[in-house]
Amino acid sequence: MSEKKDKMKKGTPTDFEKVVEVLGNPVRRRLIEKLSEAPDYTLRLSNELNIHQQLAAKHMKVLKNAELVDVIRQKSKKGADKNVFSLNKFYSLQIDFSPNLYNQRLISFNNPSLWTTADDYMDRLEDKVTDLGDEESGIDKINPLGNIVQSIDDELESLEKRRARLLYIRNLAMNASVQALDELDRKKRQVMHFILNQGSTTVNAISRHMQLSEETIRDLVSDLENEDIVRRSGNMVYLVEL
């Protein structure tokens, strides 16, 4: 994995599958959306989403078991005490797929120092938010904070458009690569496809992906080495640099 990718805090494959399973249900997505606005309790959530309280409680239990929410017991001056749920994760879930492309990742964004370099624009925004947060509470902070949120949303939209085009160009390159590999047999093409997608990788990673023995993969890699397409250094396999 490259140094740049190492800077991004990614969830494990288990975390990814857990979150995908949770978000696969539309009721749970709506509950998460509501909890993103503020912590809340099951009865009010069920009323606002127009679903039965038992159904809301069932799905809240799934969210709790997946460790996506925290729960505290809140005393009430009127009526019984209640469990209040709050989101406890900062996640961005991404799945890209097309012919010759499949990427999945779960990124935690609550510690930006792990995955970003110095950026004057973002530093200024963060300092401005911090300064406003330190000021005495008041409604007059809403407009400047709202302007910051809007500018960030505009920036994110611009980044998404740029990302979409980069994915498109990447797919063009992968399609051309696949055509260039057409003369290889199927297993060698699969090895090359994995290496093209991953960059430098390992024999055991290819073995796990293709569900073939490491000995078989080493033989395939050796054939590709003889054709001067890849190089192997120990257990690492990478494209020949031209």
Secondary structure, DSSP 4 states (H G I P E B T S, - for coil): --HHHHTS-B--HHHHHHHHHHHTSHHHHHHHHHHHH--EEHHHHHHHHT--HHHHHHHHHHHHHTT-EEEEEE--SSSS-EEEEEE---EEEEEEEETTEEEEEEEE-S-GGGT----HHHHHHHHHHHHHHHSPP-GGGHHHHHHHHHHHHHHHHHHHHHHHHHHHHHHHHHHHHHHHTTTS-HHHHHHHHHHHHHSSEEHHHHHHHHT--HHHHHHHHHHHHHTTSEEEETTEEEEPP-
